[in-house]
Amino acid sequence: VESHRRAAAATASGKFKDEIVPVQTK
């Protein structure tokens, strides 16, 4: 469960970061 949760967090973090980067740049 911890491994799965960590993987999901990393994926969400990466997706969020990718979405936040362009928003901040704009």
C-alpha positions, 0 to 999 in steps of 0.5 A: 500500500505504501509503495502504491501510495508513493507512486500515485503521489509522485505521478500526481506531483509530476502532473501538478508540477507540469500544470503549474509550470505553464500557469506560472509562466503565463 
